[in-house]
Amino acid sequence: MNQYDYENSTNVGKNNKLLCTFSTKENLDLTLENVKTKYDILYNKIFVLESPDTDEMIVTYNVDFNNVSTTTIFPKTISVHRKKETNTLYTIHALSNYISTKTKERYYNVDWKLFQNSILLTQKGDFKILKTKINDVIHTK
């Protein structure tokens, strides 16, 4: 299983946080059950993504972070952001890493179309892109 940099930008912005938990295919049912019982899932949806770039399954869900203790976050879970227009998930660290390779200027206009249906991560400090597609949408209610 790949090891990504599991940084959490948990104290930025609003209380609605998009979390992303990585799971093996074998443990997916257990991961989904744990997520459903441990968190109050906002919007009553859990998205299960897959990627041809990894054997892992990528489980994403929104939670009210006021009701989550940082000590109770599952292992291999990160806080991510989403660019809706291109269905891109990303960590702040990965986006910063990418931009720093493109410019030293203060502002950089990211061409999000390059990252359509992807997740942007860092792995051992290096920028990593995983192409994604929806495997399943779980309705929690």
C-alpha positions in Angstrom: 0.0 0.0 0.0 1.3 3.4 -0.9 2.2 5.8 1.8 1.0 9.3 1.2 1.8 12.3 3.3 -1.1 12.3 5.7 -1.0 16.0 6.7 -4.3 17.5 7.9 -5.2 21.1 7.4 -7.9 20.8 10.0 -8.0 24.3 11.4 -8.5 26.2 8.1 -11.9 27.6 7.1 -15.4 26.4 7.9 -16.5 23.5 10.0 -17.6 21.3 7.1 -14.5 19.2 6.3 -14.1 16.8 3.4 -12.2 13.8 4.6 -10.5 11.2 2.5 -9.7 7.8 3.9 -7.6 5.3 2.0 -8.5 1.6 2.3 -7.5 -1.7 0.7 -10.1 -3.4 -1.4 -10.2 -6.2 1.2 -10.9 -3.8 4.1 -13.3 -1.5 2.2 -16.5 -2.8 3.8 -15.0 -2.4 7.3 -13.7 1.1 6.5 -17.2 2.1 5.2 -18.9 0.7 8.3 -16.4 2.5 10.6 -16.9 5.8 8.8 -20.7 5.4 9.0 -20.7 4.6 12.7 -18.0 7.0 13.9 -19.0 10.2 12.0 -22.1 12.1 11.4 -21.9 12.2 7.6 -23.1 15.5 6.1 -25.3 15.3 3.0 -25.7 11.5 3.7 -23.3 10.4 1.0 -20.0 8.6 1.0 -18.1 8.5 -2.3 -15.9 5.5 -3.1 -13.3 6.2 -5.7 -10.9 4.0 -7.4 -7.7 4.7 -9.3 -5.8 2.8 -11.9 -2.6 4.2 -10.3 -3.1 2.4 -7.0 -4.6 -0.7 -5.4 -6.2 1.4 -2.7 -9.8 2.6 -2.6 -10.4 6.2 -1.8 -13.4 7.0 0.5 -14.5 10.6 0.7 -17.1 12.1 2.9 -18.1 15.4 4.6 -18.2 15.8 8.3 -19.0 18.6 10.7 -15.6 19.1 12.2 -17.0 20.6 15.4 -18.1 17.0 16.2 -14.8 15.4 15.4 -11.8 15.2 17.7 -8.5 15.2 15.9 -7.5 12.2 18.1 -10.4 10.2 16.6 -9.6 10.6 12.9 -9.0 7.3 11.3 -5.5 6.3 10.2 -4.7 7.0 6.6 -7.3 9.8 6.6 -6.6 13.3 5.3 -8.5 16.5 5.0 -8.9 17.5 1.3 -10.5 20.2 -0.7 -12.5 19.9 -3.9 -12.6 21.9 -7.1 -16.1 21.1 -8.2 -15.8 22.2 -11.9 -13.1 19.5 -12.6 -13.9 17.0 -9.8 -10.4 17.5 -8.4 -9.5 16.6 -4.8 -6.4 18.1 -3.4 -4.4 18.8 -0.2 -3.2 22.3 0.4 0.4 20.9 0.7 0.1 19.2 -2.7 -1.3 22.3 -4.4 1.5 24.4 -2.8 4.1 21.9 -3.9 2.8 21.9 -7.5 2.6 25.7 -7.7 6.2 26.1 -6.3 7.4 24.0 -9.3 5.7 26.4 -11.7 6.5 29.8 -10.4 8.1 31.9 -7.6 5.5 34.6 -8.1 2.9 35.2 -5.4 0.0 34.4 -7.6 -0.4 31.5 -10.0 -3.5 30.6 -12.0 -3.9 26.8 -11.8 -5.2 25.2 -14.9 -7.6 22.8 -13.2 -8.5 21.0 -16.4 -5.1 19.3 -16.2 -6.3 17.6 -13.0 -9.8 16.6 -14.1 -11.1 13.5 -12.1 -7.9 13.3 -10.0 -6.6 13.7 -6.5 -3.5 15.7 -5.8 -1.3 14.4 -3.0 2.3 14.4 -1.8 4.2 11.3 -1.3 7.5 11.6 0.6 7.3 15.3 -0.1 6.9 14.9 -3.8 3.8 16.0 -5.8 1.6 13.0 -6.9 -1.5 12.8 -9.1 -3.9 9.9 -8.9 -6.5 9.7 -11.6 -9.9 8.7 -10.1 -13.3 7.5 -11.1 -16.4 6.8 -9.0 -16.7 3.2 -7.9 -19.8 3.7 -5.7 -21.9 6.3 -3.9 -23.1 5.1 -0.5 -26.3 6.8 0.9 -26.1 6.8 4.6 -29.8 7.5 5.2 
